[in-house]
Amino acid sequence: MTANRQLCIGLSLNATWMKGEGWRHPDSGVEKMGSIDYYIDWAKIAEKSKLDFLFRADYLYVSPQMLGDSANFGSPDPTMMFAAIARETERIGLVTTVSTTFNPPYVVARQLQTLHWLSNGRAGWNIVTSIEGAENFGNSPMPSPQERYTKAMEFTDVVRKLWESFPNEAIIIDRESGIFSDKDKVAAVHHSGDYFSVKGPLTLSSHKSGTLPLFQAGASEVGRNFASSIADAIFAAMPDIESGVELRNDLRRRAAEHGRDPNTIKVLPGLYFFLADTREEAQELHNVAHAHLSIERRHASLRSVLGLDLSEFPSNQRVTADMLPDPNQPVRSRTHAELLRRYITKHQPTVEEVLARPEVVGSAHWVSVGTVEDVLNDIIERFEARAIDGFIALPGGSEKSMEIFFEKLVPQLVQKGLFRSEYMGETLREHLGIRSFSD
């Protein structure tokens, strides 16, 4: 079933391995998180393992979860981080996150094109609409999801037009004739829409490798429609294999309806793994990573995610569909809310089971706990079920978990023919085997 298919693998540089209580261990190395050298070292290790790309999420507000007992040095601009990493790496892709809700498209187009140049064609753009932070940009309250995605569609269109406005082919460099650039190939975009008015052209020509690949993470109804219409890769929220199969099939169907080849998009969930030499050790890593999540915190998270208050119910009480609140009420993440609603409607879990769900204790990521063989089999099962095209590695528990991933798990994937042993290209587009907008 996996013949001629290989996994697409990225690594998150958001230090997920420091979540929970693990950072308190004397050998955690938590102090190093405040230095770019720390991330450069892991970037080099990921490149040595031939991973497709590095990824970094971004936060435009300070949430309570970022302060207090959480190991967090804040949220530096990921594009600037990747500019530094680009200088120290050669082949691995660099996928930065930029919001379309609070930024001007001209600035974003220029920053991303600059990263593409600095990395020699290895940049990618993770398009987000943000779910919080409006008060930091004089734009409070947050726009509705529908408005954010409508704006994101126009924003992305403007950015792509700007990338095309100054093509690489315009650079001639003809010493004999004295012509450095062909001015007839550089043109203003004259965009005038509902949200933006941009003349152009961009001040920087496109890179010879072509346009940056586009990544997107929307899994709500409006998010799926947007992602399937423009994204080359989709960071999917899929806590279980069932939701993964449904989401991937739905995204591929929507892509076809948009006139796209479904085989050109990749569905990549976050894989939050806890690896150890024994299952008992791995489970302990998982327990420690979640030990700070008291019952009170879990109930508060559930109220934020779903608008559902179960604090007065016993832990063994079944949660049924008739207990769910109005689906149209404001929630922190509509994607997580819809995933949890589906799970409750189908399985009628207990309160205890609901409070342990990834949507409540994390970010709705796929969680795998165990030995290399356990996590390997988990990956293969989802890959063969056509629930995934790859994943974003989110190491959990400790640096040791990540070391095992690189030293033992990735080589096993290579041995089974599910991942490359060498890079076949030099750009992110070549790694992913996808076409950009301008092709």
C-alpha positions as CSV (number, residue, x, y, z in Angstrom):
1,M,0.0,0.0,0.0
2,T,3.0,2.3,0.6
3,A,4.6,1.5,-2.7
4,N,6.2,4.5,-4.4
5,R,5.1,6.7,-1.5
6,Q,7.4,8.3,1.1
7,L,6.7,10.3,4.1
8,C,7.2,14.1,4.2
9,I,8.7,15.0,7.6
10,G,9.3,18.3,9.3
11,L,10.6,19.2,12.7
12,S,9.0,21.8,15.0
13,L,11.6,24.2,16.6
14,N,9.1,25.3,19.3
15,A,10.8,23.3,22.0
16,T,7.9,21.0,22.7
17,W,10.2,18.7,24.5
18,M,10.4,21.3,27.3
19,K,6.7,21.3,28.0
20,G,5.4,20.3,31.5
21,E,7.8,19.6,34.3
22,G,10.6,18.2,32.2
23,W,12.5,21.5,32.0
24,R,13.1,21.3,35.8
25,H,15.4,18.4,35.5
26,P,19.1,19.3,36.2
27,D,20.1,18.0,32.8
28,S,17.3,19.5,30.7
29,G,19.5,22.3,29.3
30,V,16.5,24.7,29.5
31,E,18.8,27.7,29.8
32,K,20.0,27.1,26.2
33,M,16.6,27.8,24.8
34,G,17.4,31.6,25.0
35,S,20.2,31.3,22.4
36,I,19.8,30.9,18.6
37,D,22.8,28.5,18.7
38,Y,20.6,26.0,20.5
39,Y,18.1,25.9,17.6
40,I,20.9,26.0,15.0
41,D,22.3,22.8,16.5
42,W,19.0,21.0,16.3
43,A,18.5,22.3,12.7
44,K,21.8,20.8,11.7
45,I,20.9,17.4,13.3
46,A,17.5,17.5,11.4
47,E,19.3,18.3,8.2
48,K,21.8,15.4,8.7
49,S,18.7,13.1,8.9
50,K,17.5,14.6,5.6
51,L,14.2,16.0,7.0
52,D,12.2,18.0,4.5
53,F,11.9,21.1,6.6
54,L,12.0,22.9,9.9
55,F,8.9,24.6,11.2
56,R,8.2,27.3,13.8
57,A,4.8,28.5,15.0
58,D,4.3,32.1,16.1
59,Y,2.4,33.8,18.8
60,L,1.4,37.5,18.7
61,Y,0.1,37.8,22.3
62,V,1.3,36.8,25.7
63,S,-1.1,34.1,27.0
64,P,-1.2,33.0,30.7
65,Q,0.2,29.6,29.5
66,M,3.4,31.3,28.4
67,L,4.2,32.5,31.9
68,G,4.6,31.0,35.4
69,D,5.5,27.3,35.4
70,S,5.9,26.9,31.6
71,A,9.4,26.8,30.1
72,N,9.0,29.6,27.6
73,F,11.4,32.4,26.5
74,G,8.6,34.0,24.6
75,S,8.0,34.0,20.8
76,P,10.7,35.6,18.7
77,D,9.9,36.4,15.1
78,P,10.3,33.0,13.4
79,T,11.3,34.6,10.1
80,M,14.2,36.3,11.7
81,M,15.2,33.0,13.4
82,F,15.2,31.2,10.1
83,A,17.3,33.9,8.5
84,A,20.0,33.0,11.1
85,I,19.5,29.3,10.6
86,A,19.6,29.7,6.8
87,R,23.2,30.8,7.1
88,E,24.2,27.7,9.0
89,T,22.4,25.1,6.9
90,E,22.4,24.1,3.3
91,R,19.5,21.9,2.2
92,I,16.7,21.7,4.8
93,G,13.5,23.7,4.2
94,L,12.6,26.6,6.5
95,V,8.8,27.1,7.0
96,T,8.1,30.3,8.8
97,T,4.7,31.4,10.2
98,V,3.2,34.8,9.3
99,S,-0.4,36.0,10.1
100,T,-2.6,37.5,7.4
101,T,-4.8,39.3,10.0
102,F,-2.4,41.9,11.4
103,N,0.3,42.4,8.8
104,P,0.4,44.4,5.5
105,P,0.8,42.1,2.5
106,Y,3.6,44.1,0.9
107,V,5.9,43.8,3.9
108,V,5.2,40.1,4.2
109,A,5.8,39.5,0.5
110,R,9.2,41.2,0.8
111,Q,10.2,39.5,4.1
112,L,9.3,36.0,2.7
113,Q,11.1,36.7,-0.6
114,T,14.1,37.9,1.3
115,L,14.2,34.6,3.4
116,H,13.8,32.7,0.1
117,W,16.9,34.5,-1.2
118,L,18.9,34.1,2.0
119,S,18.2,30.3,2.1
120,N,18.7,29.9,-1.7
121,G,15.2,28.6,-2.4
122,R,14.4,26.8,0.9
123,A,11.7,29.1,2.4
124,G,8.1,28.2,2.9
125,W,5.1,30.2,4.3
126,N,2.8,28.9,6.9
127,I,-0.3,31.0,6.5
128,V,-2.3,31.7,9.7
129,T,-5.2,33.9,10.4
130,S,-4.5,34.1,14.2
131,I,-7.1,33.3,16.9
132,E,-6.0,36.0,19.4
133,G,-3.9,39.1,19.6
134,A,-6.2,41.8,18.1
135,E,-5.7,44.1,21.1
136,N,-2.0,44.3,20.3
137,F,-2.7,45.8,16.8
138,G,-5.5,48.2,17.6
139,N,-7.9,45.8,16.0
140,S,-10.0,44.5,18.9
141,P,-12.2,42.5,19.0
142,M,-10.9,39.6,16.8
143,P,-12.7,39.4,13.5
144,S,-14.9,36.4,12.9
145,P,-13.4,33.3,11.4
146,Q,-15.3,33.9,8.1
147,E,-13.9,37.5,7.9
148,R,-10.3,36.4,8.8
149,Y,-10.3,33.7,6.1
150,T,-11.9,36.1,3.5
151,K,-9.1,38.6,4.3
152,A,-6.5,35.8,4.2
153,M,-7.6,34.8,0.7
154,E,-7.2,38.4,-0.6
155,F,-3.9,38.8,1.4
156,T,-2.4,35.6,-0.2
157,D,-3.5,36.7,-3.6
158,V,-1.8,40.0,-3.2
159,V,1.4,38.4,-1.9
160,R,1.5,36.0,-4.9
161,K,0.9,38.9,-7.3
162,L,3.8,40.8,-5.8
163,W,6.1,37.8,-6.1
164,E,5.3,37.6,-9.8
165,S,5.6,41.4,-10.3
166,F,9.4,41.2,-10.4
167,P,10.3,37.9,-12.0
168,N,13.8,36.5,-11.8
169,E,13.9,36.5,-15.6
170,A,14.0,40.3,-15.4
171,I,17.6,40.2,-14.1
172,I,19.7,40.2,-17.3
173,I,23.3,41.3,-16.2
174,D,24.6,41.8,-19.7
175,R,27.9,43.6,-19.3
176,E,28.4,44.1,-23.1
177,S,25.1,45.8,-23.7
178,G,25.0,47.5,-20.3
179,I,21.6,46.1,-19.5
180,F,21.3,44.9,-16.0
181,S,17.5,44.3,-15.9
182,D,14.7,44.2,-18.3
183,K,12.3,46.9,-17.1
184,D,9.5,45.7,-19.3
185,K,9.3,42.5,-17.3
186,V,8.7,44.3,-14.0
187,A,5.1,45.5,-13.6
188,A,2.9,47.0,-10.9
189,V,0.1,44.8,-9.6
190,H,-2.5,47.7,-9.1
191,H,-4.5,45.6,-6.6
192,S,-7.6,47.2,-5.2
193,G,-9.8,44.9,-3.1
194,D,-12.0,44.8,0.0
195,Y,-9.1,44.9,2.4
196,F,-6.0,46.0,0.6
197,S,-4.9,48.5,-2.0
198,V,-1.4,47.8,-3.3
199,K,0.4,49.2,-6.3
200,G,3.6,47.3,-6.5
201,P,5.9,46.0,-7.9
202,L,7.9,44.3,-5.2
203,T,11.4,45.7,-4.5
204,L,13.0,42.3,-4.8
205,S,13.0,39.9,-7.7
206,S,11.8,36.3,-7.3
207,H,14.3,33.5,-6.7
208,K,15.4,31.3,-9.6
209,S,13.9,28.3,-7.8
210,G,10.4,29.6,-8.1
211,T,7.7,30.6,-5.7
212,L,7.7,29.7,-2.0
213,P,5.5,26.6,-1.1
214,L,2.4,27.5,0.9
215,F,1.4,25.8,4.1
216,Q,-1.9,26.2,6.0
217,A,-3.4,24.8,9.1
218,G,-7.1,25.4,8.9
219,A,-9.3,22.4,9.7
220,S,-12.6,24.1,10.4
221,E,-15.2,24.3,7.6
222,V,-14.0,27.7,6.3
223,G,-10.4,26.7,7.0
224,R,-10.6,23.5,5.0
225,N,-12.0,25.4,2.0
226,F,-9.2,27.9,2.2
227,A,-6.4,25.4,2.7
228,S,-7.6,23.1,-0.1
229,S,-7.7,26.0,-2.5
230,I,-4.2,27.3,-2.0
231,A,-2.0,25.2,0.2
232,D,0.8,22.8,-1.0
233,A,0.9,21.3,2.5
234,I,-1.6,21.3,5.3
235,F,-0.8,21.1,9.0
236,A,-3.7,19.1,10.1
237,A,-5.2,18.6,13.5
238,M,-6.1,15.0,13.8
239,P,-5.9,13.4,17.3
240,D,-7.0,9.9,16.0
241,I,-6.7,7.9,12.8
242,E,-10.4,8.2,12.1
243,S,-10.4,12.0,12.1
244,G,-7.2,11.8,9.9
245,V,-8.8,9.7,7.2
246,E,-11.9,11.9,7.2
247,L,-9.9,15.1,7.0
248,R,-7.4,14.0,4.3
249,N,-10.2,12.6,2.1
250,D,-12.2,15.8,2.5
251,L,-9.3,18.1,1.7
252,R,-8.5,16.1,-1.4
253,R,-12.1,16.2,-2.5
254,R,-12.2,20.0,-2.0
255,A,-8.9,20.4,-3.8
256,A,-10.4,18.6,-6.8
257,E,-13.4,20.9,-6.7
258,H,-11.1,23.9,-6.8
259,G,-9.6,22.4,-10.0
260,R,-6.4,21.2,-8.3
261,D,-4.8,17.8,-8.5
262,P,-5.4,16.3,-5.1
263,N,-2.0,14.5,-5.3
264,T,-0.2,17.8,-5.2
265,I,-1.2,18.6,-1.6
266,K,0.2,16.9,1.5
267,V,-1.6,16.4,4.8
268,L,0.8,16.7,7.7
269,P,-0.5,16.4,11.3
270,G,1.6,17.2,14.3
271,L,3.0,14.0,15.9
272,Y,3.6,14.7,19.6
273,F,5.7,11.7,20.5
274,F,7.3,10.4,23.7
275,L,10.1,8.0,23.0
276,A,12.1,5.9,25.4
277,D,13.8,2.6,25.7
278,T,10.8,1.0,27.4
279,R,7.1,1.7,27.4
280,E,7.1,2.4,31.1
281,E,9.8,5.1,30.7
282,A,7.9,6.7,27.8
283,Q,4.7,6.8,29.7
284,E,6.5,8.4,32.6
285,L,7.8,11.1,30.2
286,H,4.2,11.7,29.1
287,N,2.9,11.8,32.7
288,V,5.6,14.4,33.7
289,A,4.8,16.5,30.6
290,H,1.2,16.8,31.7
291,A,1.6,16.8,35.4
292,H,1.1,20.6,35.6
293,L,-2.3,20.3,34.0
294,S,-4.5,20.1,37.1
295,I,-8.2,19.2,37.0
296,E,-9.0,22.9,37.3
297,R,-6.7,23.7,34.4
298,R,-8.3,21.0,32.2
299,H,-11.8,22.2,33.0
300,A,-10.7,25.8,32.2
301,S,-9.2,24.6,28.9
302,L,-12.4,22.7,28.0
303,R,-14.5,25.8,28.6
304,S,-12.1,27.7,26.3
305,V,-12.1,25.1,23.6
306,L,-15.7,24.1,23.6
307,G,-17.6,26.4,25.9
308,L,-18.6,23.4,27.9
309,D,-18.5,23.4,31.7
310,L,-18.3,19.9,33.2
311,S,-16.8,20.9,36.5
312,E,-19.9,19.9,38.5
313,F,-20.1,16.4,37.0
314,P,-18.4,13.2,38.4
315,S,-15.5,11.9,36.4
316,N,-17.4,8.8,35.3
317,Q,-20.4,10.7,33.9
318,R,-21.0,10.1,30.2
319,V,-20.8,13.2,28.0
320,T,-23.5,13.1,25.3
321,A,-24.4,15.2,22.3
322,D,-27.3,16.8,24.0
323,M,-24.9,18.3,26.6
324,L,-23.0,20.2,23.9
325,P,-23.4,24.0,23.8
326,D,-24.5,26.0,20.8
327,P,-21.9,25.4,18.0
328,N,-22.1,29.0,16.9
329,Q,-20.9,30.5,20.2
330,P,-17.4,32.1,20.3
331,V,-14.6,29.7,21.1
332,R,-10.9,30.0,21.1
333,S,-10.4,27.5,18.2
334,R,-13.2,26.4,16.0
335,T,-11.0,23.6,14.7
336,H,-10.5,22.1,18.1
337,A,-14.1,22.6,19.0
338,E,-15.4,20.8,15.9
339,L,-13.0,17.9,16.5
340,L,-14.1,17.5,20.1
341,R,-17.8,17.8,19.2
342,R,-17.4,15.0,16.7
343,Y,-15.6,12.8,19.3
344,I,-18.3,13.4,22.0
345,T,-21.2,12.8,19.6
346,K,-19.8,9.5,18.3
347,H,-18.2,8.0,21.4
348,Q,-20.1,9.5,24.4
349,P,-16.9,9.5,26.5
350,T,-16.7,10.0,30.3
351,V,-15.8,13.4,31.8
352,E,-12.4,11.9,32.6
353,E,-11.8,10.8,29.0
354,V,-12.9,14.3,27.7
355,L,-10.4,16.0,30.0
356,A,-7.6,13.8,28.7
357,R,-8.3,14.5,25.0
358,P,-5.5,16.2,23.0
359,E,-7.9,19.0,22.1
360,V,-8.1,19.8,25.9
361,V,-4.6,19.2,27.2
362,G,-2.7,20.2,24.0
363,S,-3.3,21.4,20.5
364,A,-5.3,18.5,19.1
365,H,-2.1,16.8,18.0
366,W,-1.7,13.1,17.3
367,V,0.0,11.7,20.4
368,S,2.2,8.5,20.4
369,V,3.9,7.1,23.5
370,G,6.2,4.2,23.6
371,T,9.4,2.6,22.2
372,V,10.8,3.1,18.7
373,E,8.8,0.1,17.5
374,D,5.6,1.4,19.0
375,V,5.8,4.9,17.5
376,L,7.1,3.4,14.2
377,N,4.1,1.1,14.0
378,D,1.8,4.0,14.8
379,I,3.2,6.0,11.9
380,I,3.0,3.1,9.5
381,E,-0.6,2.4,10.4
382,R,-1.7,5.9,9.7
383,F,0.3,6.1,6.5
384,E,-1.1,2.9,5.1
385,A,-4.6,4.0,6.1
386,R,-4.1,7.1,4.0
387,A,-4.7,9.3,7.0
388,I,-1.4,11.2,6.5
389,D,1.2,12.1,3.9
390,G,3.8,12.7,6.6
391,F,4.0,14.6,9.8
392,I,5.5,17.5,11.8
393,A,7.7,16.0,14.5
394,L,6.9,17.4,18.0
395,P,9.3,15.7,20.4
396,G,7.9,15.4,23.9
397,G,9.2,14.8,27.3
398,S,12.9,15.5,26.9
399,E,15.8,16.0,24.6
400,K,16.4,12.2,24.9
401,S,13.1,11.6,23.2
402,M,14.2,13.7,20.2
403,E,17.6,12.0,20.1
404,I,16.0,8.6,19.9
405,F,13.8,10.0,17.1
406,F,16.9,11.0,15.0
407,E,19.2,8.1,16.0
408,K,16.8,5.2,15.8
409,L,13.3,6.0,14.5
410,V,14.2,7.9,11.3
411,P,16.8,5.3,10.3
412,Q,14.0,2.6,10.7
413,L,11.8,4.6,8.3
414,V,14.6,4.8,5.8
415,Q,15.3,1.1,6.1
416,K,11.6,0.4,5.4
417,G,11.7,2.6,2.3
418,L,9.3,5.1,3.9
419,F,11.8,8.0,4.0
420,R,14.8,9.2,1.9
421,S,18.4,8.4,2.8
422,E,19.7,11.4,0.8
423,Y,18.3,14.7,-0.4
424,M,17.3,14.5,-4.1
425,G,17.2,18.3,-4.5
426,E,18.3,21.5,-2.9
427,T,15.1,23.5,-2.5
428,L,12.0,23.1,-0.4
429,R,9.9,22.6,-3.5
430,E,12.1,19.8,-4.7
431,H,12.0,18.1,-1.2
432,L,8.2,18.2,-1.2
433,G,7.8,17.3,-4.9
434,I,5.1,20.0,-5.2
435,R,4.6,22.8,-7.7
436,S,4.3,26.4,-6.7
437,F,1.7,28.9,-7.8
438,S,3.8,30.3,-10.7
439,D,4.5,27.0,-12.4
